[in-house]
Amino acid sequence: MASSLIRRDQFEITPEGITHLPTGTRLTPGPADAGSGVIRSGRPGKDPGSEDGYDCDELHRIMRELWAEYLMNHPPFTER
């Protein structure tokens, strides 16, 4: 099975974290360090036979890259 393409426009990025909209997978930054955080998987591989299956490892890698990019462009914040 081929995985669905993961695109930048599928993500919502805010100071509270990053969410992959098609799957609901979310990265929430740590309270003491915005560069660390927790990824809660949504449904990346819910239906392996369908076109909406995403590779979990690739999705998490892209989320971490996009979050690191966001932090570089937005100074660290202390309040949320």
C-alpha positions as CSV (number, residue, x, y, z in Angstrom):
1,M,0.0,0.0,0.0
2,A,1.2,3.4,-0.9
3,S,0.9,6.1,1.8
4,S,-1.0,9.4,1.1
5,L,1.2,12.4,0.4
6,I,1.7,14.6,3.4
7,R,1.6,18.3,2.4
8,R,2.4,21.5,4.3
9,D,-1.1,22.9,3.7
10,Q,-2.6,20.0,5.7
11,F,-1.2,21.5,9.0
12,E,-2.6,24.1,11.4
13,I,0.3,25.7,13.3
14,T,-0.4,27.9,16.3
15,P,1.6,28.8,19.5
16,E,-0.4,26.0,21.2
17,G,1.0,23.4,18.8
18,I,0.7,21.8,15.4
19,T,-2.1,19.6,14.1
20,H,-2.3,17.5,10.9
21,L,-5.9,18.2,9.9
22,P,-6.6,15.0,7.9
23,T,-5.7,12.7,10.8
24,G,-6.0,14.8,14.0
25,T,-2.4,14.0,14.9
26,R,-1.2,16.7,17.2
27,L,2.2,17.9,18.6
28,T,1.8,19.9,21.9
29,P,4.9,21.8,23.1
30,G,6.2,21.1,26.6
31,P,5.4,23.7,29.2
32,A,9.0,24.4,30.1
33,D,10.6,24.0,26.7
34,A,8.6,24.8,23.5
35,G,11.2,22.8,21.5
36,S,10.1,19.6,23.2
37,G,6.7,18.2,23.4
38,V,4.2,15.3,23.0
39,I,2.8,13.9,19.8
40,R,-0.6,12.4,20.1
41,S,-1.5,10.3,17.1
42,G,-4.8,10.7,15.5
43,R,-5.7,8.2,12.8
44,P,-2.7,8.2,10.4
45,G,-3.2,4.6,9.2
46,K,-6.9,4.1,10.1
47,D,-7.9,2.4,6.9
48,P,-4.8,0.8,5.2
49,G,-6.7,0.1,2.0
50,S,-7.9,3.7,1.5
51,E,-6.3,6.7,0.0
52,D,-6.2,8.5,3.4
53,G,-3.6,6.3,5.0
54,Y,-0.5,8.2,6.1
55,D,2.9,6.9,7.2
56,C,3.1,7.6,10.9
57,D,6.9,7.9,11.1
58,E,7.0,10.3,8.1
59,L,4.1,12.3,9.6
60,H,5.8,12.7,12.9
61,R,9.1,13.7,11.2
62,I,7.4,16.4,9.2
63,M,5.5,17.7,12.2
64,R,8.8,18.0,14.2
65,E,10.4,19.8,11.2
66,L,7.5,22.2,10.8
67,W,7.4,22.9,14.5
68,A,11.2,23.6,14.6
69,E,10.7,26.0,11.6
70,Y,7.8,27.7,13.4
71,L,9.9,28.2,16.6
72,M,12.8,29.7,14.5
73,N,10.4,32.3,13.1
74,H,8.6,33.0,16.4
75,P,10.6,33.9,19.4
76,P,10.0,31.7,22.5
77,F,6.9,32.5,24.3
78,T,6.2,32.3,28.0
79,E,2.4,32.6,28.0
80,R,-0.2,30.6,26.2
